[in-house]
Amino acid sequence: MTTQKEVFLVFMVMSLIIICVFFLVFISANKSGAVENVNRKRAIFFFISLGTVILIMGVTLPKSPYFLYAKSEPEEKVFVVAKQFAFAISKFPIKTEDDFNMSAGVEITVPVDKIIEFSVSSLDVNHGFSLYKEGVLQAQVQVMPGYMNRLRWKFEESGTYDILCLEYCGVAHSGMMAKIKVE
């Protein structure tokens, strides 16, 4: 089961629980003299909800890509610069407009089962940097002008991964994509 499906399932279960509790409180509030009983039920609901949220966060946050490889040293670094409406990808820092033009549209290859650090920045507006494998989002990070954001990721399967912009950046946003090959 993918992470997106797990999150959706947890969301649906939590929503159903909240709806049921509100329905029970509504029914019990119609009874005369039930004010103390309702407040007690609200307190119980609050502490159960708080415990559930803390438990879910404790289970899911360590699996977040931001913490997943944070303590591991990357084996390879990839530099990505976004600019309306293209990505420049290189294994060397992209510092000038000429560097961007030479790296734009170039497909690079990274190793499978190794931690890769993507250092991403933008030359113009906010963008998104997202890695997709067969239409499934693997990881993503915000790309901002004047700021170097880092994303560490370990590709567990070889193949070609799509890189898409997830932040609307102008009229040609939907065509802003690149590819990275994993071997």
C-alpha positions in Angstrom: 0.0 0.0 0.0 1.4 3.4 -1.0 1.9 6.2 1.5 -0.9 8.2 -0.1 -3.3 5.4 0.4 -2.3 5.0 4.0 -2.8 8.7 4.7 -6.2 8.6 3.0 -7.3 5.6 5.0 -6.2 7.2 8.3 -8.1 10.4 7.3 -11.2 8.5 6.5 -11.2 6.5 9.7 -10.5 9.6 11.8 -13.3 11.5 10.0 -15.7 8.6 10.6 -14.8 8.6 14.3 -15.3 12.4 14.6 -18.7 12.2 12.9 -19.8 9.4 15.2 -18.7 11.3 18.3 -20.5 14.4 17.2 -23.6 12.4 16.5 -23.5 10.8 19.9 -23.0 14.1 21.6 -25.9 15.6 19.7 -28.2 12.7 20.7 -27.2 12.9 24.4 -27.6 16.7 24.5 -31.3 16.4 23.8 -31.9 14.6 27.1 -32.8 16.8 30.1 -30.2 17.2 32.8 -27.4 15.8 30.5 -25.1 18.8 30.7 -22.6 17.2 33.1 -22.7 14.0 31.1 -22.0 15.9 27.9 -19.1 17.7 29.4 -17.7 14.5 30.7 -18.1 12.9 27.2 -16.4 15.9 25.6 -13.4 15.6 27.9 -13.1 11.9 27.2 -13.4 12.5 23.5 -10.8 15.3 23.7 -8.2 13.0 25.5 -8.9 10.1 23.2 -8.5 12.3 20.1 -5.3 13.9 21.5 -3.9 10.4 22.2 -4.8 9.2 18.7 -3.2 12.2 17.0 0.0 11.8 19.1 0.1 8.1 18.2 -0.5 8.6 14.5 2.2 11.3 14.4 4.6 9.1 16.3 4.1 6.3 13.8 4.1 8.4 10.6 6.6 11.2 11.1 9.7 9.0 11.3 8.7 7.6 7.9 8.7 11.1 6.4 11.3 11.7 3.7 12.5 14.7 5.7 13.6 12.5 8.6 14.1 9.2 6.8 17.7 9.9 5.6 18.5 13.0 7.7 21.3 11.3 9.7 22.8 9.4 6.7 25.5 11.0 4.6 24.5 11.2 0.9 26.6 9.2 -1.4 26.0 11.5 -4.3 24.8 15.1 -4.7 22.6 16.4 -7.5 22.1 20.1 -8.1 18.8 21.3 -9.5 17.8 24.8 -10.5 14.3 25.7 -11.6 13.4 28.6 -13.9 10.2 29.2 -15.8 9.6 26.7 -17.4 12.5 24.2 -17.1 14.7 22.3 -14.7 18.5 22.3 -15.0 20.0 19.2 -13.4 23.7 18.6 -12.9 26.2 16.8 -10.7 28.0 20.1 -10.4 26.7 23.4 -8.9 24.7 25.5 -11.3 25.8 29.1 -10.6 25.3 31.1 -13.7 22.8 31.5 -16.5 25.3 29.7 -18.8 25.5 26.8 -16.4 21.6 26.7 -16.4 21.4 26.7 -20.2 24.0 23.9 -20.5 22.2 21.7 -17.9 18.6 22.4 -18.9 16.9 19.3 -20.4 19.9 17.0 -19.6 19.0 13.6 -18.2 21.5 12.5 -15.6 21.9 9.0 -14.1 22.1 8.2 -10.4 22.7 4.9 -8.6 20.0 2.7 -7.2 20.0 1.9 -3.4 22.2 4.9 -2.6 21.2 8.1 -0.8 21.1 11.0 -3.2 20.9 14.6 -2.0 19.1 17.0 -4.3 20.1 20.6 -3.7 17.3 22.7 -5.3 16.9 26.4 -5.9 15.1 28.7 -8.3 16.2 31.6 -10.4 12.9 33.4 -10.6 9.7 32.3 -8.7 8.6 29.5 -6.4 8.5 26.1 -8.0 8.0 22.5 -6.7 10.5 19.7 -7.2 8.7 16.3 -7.2 9.9 12.8 -8.1 7.4 10.5 -9.7 7.7 6.8 -10.6 5.0 5.5 -12.9 2.6 8.3 -11.8 3.1 7.8 -8.1 4.7 10.7 -6.0 7.8 9.5 -4.3 9.1 12.7 -2.7 8.9 16.4 -3.1 10.3 19.7 -1.8 9.6 23.4 -2.3 11.9 25.3 -4.6 12.4 29.0 -3.7 14.5 31.8 -5.3 17.5 32.7 -3.2 17.3 29.6 -1.0 18.9 26.2 -1.3 16.5 23.5 -0.2 17.8 19.9 0.2 16.0 16.6 -0.3 17.7 13.3 0.4 16.2 10.3 -1.3 17.1 6.6 -1.8 15.8 5.2 -5.1 14.9 1.5 -4.4 14.0 0.7 -8.0 15.8 1.3 -11.1 14.1 3.0 -14.1 13.3 6.5 -15.3 11.7 8.9 -12.8 9.8 12.0 -13.8 10.5 15.3 -12.2 7.5 17.7 -12.2 6.8 21.2 -10.8 4.1 21.1 -8.1 3.8 24.8 -7.6 1.9 26.8 -10.2 4.6 29.1 -11.7 2.9 30.5 -14.8 1.1 29.7 -18.1 3.5 26.9 -19.2 3.7 25.3 -15.7 2.1 22.0 -16.9 5.0 21.5 -19.3 7.7 22.0 -16.7 9.2 18.5 -16.4 12.5 16.6 -16.5 13.7 13.1 -16.1 16.3 11.3 -14.0 17.6 7.8 -14.7 18.2 5.4 -11.9 20.5 2.4 -12.5 
